[in-house]
Amino acid sequence: MPRPGWRCPPPPPVPPPAATTPNIGFDLDLTLVDTRRATEAAAARINEVLSVSIDLQDFVSSIGLPLRRQLAKWVPEPRLDDAVSEFRATFLGPGANLIFPTPGAHDALALVRSLGGRAAVITSRLPHIAERMLTACDLTADILFGGLTGLEKTSAMRETRISCYVGDHPLDMVGAQAADVYGIGVLTGFHNETSLRQAGASLVLADLTSFNKKIIDTADNGI
């Protein structure tokens, strides 16, 4: 029996929960990988095989939109399936040698993993094509969602619980804003800082060489 005046010692303090690093989302084309030359080569091949007149410069500048929508501007509907097939055969065949990682891509993915997070690639490319593109650049996604553009990316962003999404296209920022995710624009595509910020970007970087832990912490805190 406890003696008079004796009190039980207070319970030990409960340690705070361990800090966790959230997943980080990335677009693919012109964010992690530079596909300009491969895209131009594939479009040129379509012109040659199907005798159409795709404006190569215009076509390359629309990277980020669904492929079929890109091609429909120059290819008649009855020949769209052939054009898509020809594009992919060239893009993933000889064109694979013309796909390169963007500056800082390897380090950005490595940083996320070094902090305990996972890199989620959410792209308009179909998953098997995205995998081939990443492999060509010696890059790896921990999570991959494909076939999604703009607002279609929102559900994937929520499902993967990313704290921020990095992309080169205004549509990427629109999707991030709709998902209540911190949007980070990069100027490695065809869109300037103004257009990215107007679409919802909270931060704009020249390229992924500027992506660092401080930015991840800022996104995680929702600042």
VENKA-V919976 format. One record per run of one state. SS is the DSSP state (A for helix, B for strand, O for the rest). FROM is the first residue (numbers start at 1). TO is the last residue. If there is no record, write none. Layout:
# VENKA-V919976
ss,from,to
SS,FROM,TO
SS,FROM,TO
This chain:
# VENKA-V919976
ss,from,to
O,1,22
B,23,26
O,27,28
B,29,29
O,30,32
B,33,34
O,35,35
A,36,50
O,51,55
A,56,61
O,62,66
A,67,71
O,72,76
A,77,92
O,93,93
A,94,98
O,99,99
B,100,101
O,102,104
A,105,114
O,115,118
B,119,122
O,123,126
A,127,136
O,137,142
B,143,145
O,146,149
A,150,159
O,160,161
B,162,167
O,168,169
A,170,178
O,179,181
B,182,186
O,187,192
A,193,198
O,199,202
B,203,205
O,206,207
A,208,210
O,211,212
A,213,220
O,221,223
